[in-house]
Amino acid sequence: MQIIAEYSFKNGKTFIEQFHKAELEGIKEIISLVDAPRFKTKISKEKTMHGRKLFAPIEFNKEFTRLFELKGWQKSRISVRTTVPEIGQYHEGFREMDMVKNKLGVEIQFGKYAFMVYNVLAKMTIFARRGVIEAGVEIVPMLSLAENMSTGVSYYQQMKTDLECRGESNIDIPVLILGIDV
């Protein structure tokens, strides 16, 4: 696979190149090692593309995880808890980041649109507040790749548009969005 486009959210590219240059080079190498044609294995059962051979997002994620772990990256999980006084209960759970190394977080997203935006605007902020990361990289498909996956998979162009239209906030952290394709 290859990187087709980059979007620097809150000076993410500059920050990461300055403080996480080795990790960024490692990410780029990992992306280049993914042999995309191997993962065009899913036969669609969807009405609009029944029988069509598509890329399998779950298999892409497994391969990215395997390659990141070979390079010393690790998943990170934190516990979260909140109280709901109106019903006299609390809620406990966890949040997990795909990969972390030297305070740089990575999310690989081949899923629904809401998860892409959530990763950058909520999850990465939570992990930064906990001191786990200080910046992030979001790896997402370009539209041309998403069109060869199941319906509903979001893509770089859509995410970039929304982040530009939303603008930056004081609680956001530096994030580099990488749009990839075969």
C-alpha positions as CSV (number, residue, x, y, z in Angstrom):
1,M,0.0,0.0,0.0
2,Q,1.0,3.6,-0.3
3,I,0.3,7.0,1.2
4,I,-1.6,9.1,-1.3
5,A,-2.5,12.1,0.9
6,E,-1.7,13.7,4.2
7,Y,-3.7,16.1,6.3
8,S,-2.1,17.9,9.2
9,F,-4.6,18.5,12.0
10,K,-3.4,21.0,14.7
11,N,0.1,21.0,13.1
12,G,0.3,17.2,13.4
13,K,2.7,16.7,10.6
14,T,5.2,19.4,11.9
15,F,4.9,18.1,15.5
16,I,5.4,14.5,14.6
17,E,8.3,15.1,12.2
18,Q,10.0,17.2,14.9
19,F,9.4,14.9,17.9
20,H,8.6,11.4,16.4
21,K,10.5,11.3,13.2
22,A,11.7,7.7,13.7
23,E,8.2,6.5,14.5
24,L,6.7,8.3,11.5
25,E,9.3,6.6,9.2
26,G,8.4,3.3,10.7
27,I,4.7,3.9,10.0
28,K,5.5,4.8,6.4
29,E,7.5,1.6,6.1
30,I,4.7,-0.6,7.6
31,I,2.2,0.9,5.2
32,S,4.5,0.1,2.2
33,L,4.8,-3.5,3.4
34,V,1.1,-4.3,3.3
35,D,0.5,-6.4,0.2
36,A,-3.1,-5.2,-0.5
37,P,-4.0,-7.7,-3.3
38,R,-3.6,-10.5,-0.8
39,F,-6.6,-9.1,1.1
40,K,-9.1,-8.8,-1.8
41,T,-10.8,-11.9,-0.5
42,K,-14.3,-10.8,0.6
43,I,-17.2,-11.8,-1.6
44,S,-19.9,-9.3,-1.2
45,K,-23.4,-10.3,-0.2
46,E,-24.7,-6.8,-0.4
47,K,-27.5,-6.0,-2.7
48,T,-25.7,-3.3,-4.6
49,M,-22.5,-5.3,-5.3
50,H,-23.6,-8.9,-4.8
51,G,-20.8,-11.4,-5.7
52,R,-18.2,-8.7,-6.2
53,K,-14.7,-9.4,-4.8
54,L,-13.8,-6.7,-2.2
55,F,-10.9,-5.9,0.1
56,A,-11.5,-7.4,3.6
57,P,-11.1,-4.6,6.2
58,I,-10.7,-7.1,9.1
59,E,-7.9,-8.8,7.3
60,F,-6.2,-5.4,6.6
61,N,-6.4,-4.6,10.3
62,K,-4.9,-7.9,11.3
63,E,-2.0,-7.4,8.9
64,F,-1.4,-3.8,10.1
65,T,-1.4,-5.1,13.7
66,R,1.0,-7.9,12.9
67,L,3.4,-5.5,11.2
68,F,3.2,-2.8,13.9
69,E,3.8,-5.4,16.6
70,L,6.9,-6.7,14.8
71,K,8.3,-3.1,14.9
72,G,7.8,-2.8,18.7
73,W,4.4,-1.0,18.8
74,Q,1.8,-2.1,21.3
75,K,-1.9,-1.8,21.9
76,S,-2.8,0.5,24.8
77,R,-5.9,0.1,27.0
78,I,-7.1,2.5,29.7
79,S,-10.0,2.1,32.1
80,V,-12.7,4.8,32.2
81,R,-15.4,5.4,34.7
82,T,-18.2,7.9,35.2
83,T,-21.0,8.4,37.7
84,V,-24.6,8.8,36.7
85,P,-26.2,10.4,39.8
86,E,-29.6,10.6,38.3
87,I,-29.9,6.8,38.5
88,G,-27.5,6.2,41.4
89,Q,-25.1,4.2,39.3
90,Y,-21.7,4.4,37.7
91,H,-20.5,3.1,34.4
92,E,-17.1,1.5,33.9
93,G,-15.4,0.5,30.7
94,F,-12.2,0.9,28.7
95,R,-10.8,2.6,25.6
96,E,-8.2,1.0,23.5
97,M,-5.8,2.5,21.0
98,D,-4.6,0.4,18.1
99,M,-0.9,1.1,18.6
100,V,1.4,3.3,20.7
101,K,5.1,3.8,20.7
102,N,7.1,6.6,22.5
103,K,3.9,8.6,23.2
104,L,2.7,8.5,19.5
105,G,-0.7,6.8,19.0
106,V,-1.8,5.2,15.8
107,E,-5.4,4.3,14.8
108,I,-6.0,2.2,11.7
109,Q,-9.6,2.7,10.5
110,F,-11.4,0.8,7.8
111,G,-14.8,1.2,9.4
112,K,-17.7,3.5,9.6
113,Y,-17.2,7.3,9.4
114,A,-18.1,8.0,13.0
115,F,-15.2,6.0,14.2
116,M,-12.7,8.0,12.2
117,V,-13.8,11.3,13.7
118,Y,-14.2,9.8,17.1
119,N,-10.6,8.5,17.0
120,V,-9.2,12.0,16.4
121,L,-11.6,14.2,18.4
122,A,-12.3,12.0,21.4
123,K,-10.2,8.9,21.8
124,M,-6.8,10.5,21.1
125,T,-7.7,13.4,23.4
126,I,-8.6,11.0,26.2
127,F,-5.3,9.1,25.8
128,A,-3.4,12.4,25.7
129,R,-5.1,13.6,28.9
130,R,-4.0,10.3,30.6
131,G,-0.4,10.9,29.5
132,V,-0.3,7.9,27.2
133,I,0.2,9.9,23.9
134,E,1.1,13.4,22.9
135,A,0.2,13.1,19.2
136,G,-1.5,10.7,16.9
137,V,-1.6,9.3,13.4
138,E,-4.9,8.1,11.8
139,I,-4.5,5.7,8.8
140,V,-7.6,5.7,6.6
141,P,-8.5,4.6,3.0
142,M,-8.8,7.0,0.1
143,L,-12.2,7.0,-1.6
144,S,-10.9,4.9,-4.4
145,L,-9.9,2.1,-1.9
146,A,-13.2,2.5,0.1
147,E,-15.2,1.9,-3.0
148,N,-13.6,-1.5,-3.2
149,M,-14.7,-2.4,0.3
150,S,-18.2,-2.9,1.9
151,T,-20.6,-0.1,1.8
152,G,-20.4,2.4,4.6
153,V,-16.6,2.4,4.9
154,S,-15.5,6.0,5.2
155,Y,-12.6,7.6,3.5
156,Y,-9.9,10.3,3.8
157,Q,-11.6,13.0,1.7
158,Q,-14.7,12.9,3.8
159,M,-12.8,13.1,7.1
160,K,-10.5,15.9,5.9
161,T,-13.6,17.9,4.8
162,D,-15.2,17.6,8.2
163,L,-12.0,18.4,10.2
164,E,-11.4,21.5,8.1
165,C,-15.0,22.7,8.4
166,R,-15.0,22.0,12.2
167,G,-11.7,23.7,12.9
168,E,-9.4,23.2,15.8
169,S,-10.1,23.4,19.5
170,N,-7.8,24.1,22.4
171,I,-8.3,20.5,23.7
172,D,-7.3,18.9,20.3
173,I,-3.9,17.3,19.9
174,P,-1.6,17.2,16.9
175,V,-2.7,14.5,14.5
176,L,-1.5,13.5,11.1
177,I,-4.2,11.8,8.9
178,L,-2.7,9.5,6.2
179,G,-4.9,8.5,3.2
180,I,-3.8,5.2,1.8
181,D,-4.5,3.2,-1.3
182,V,-3.2,0.2,-3.2
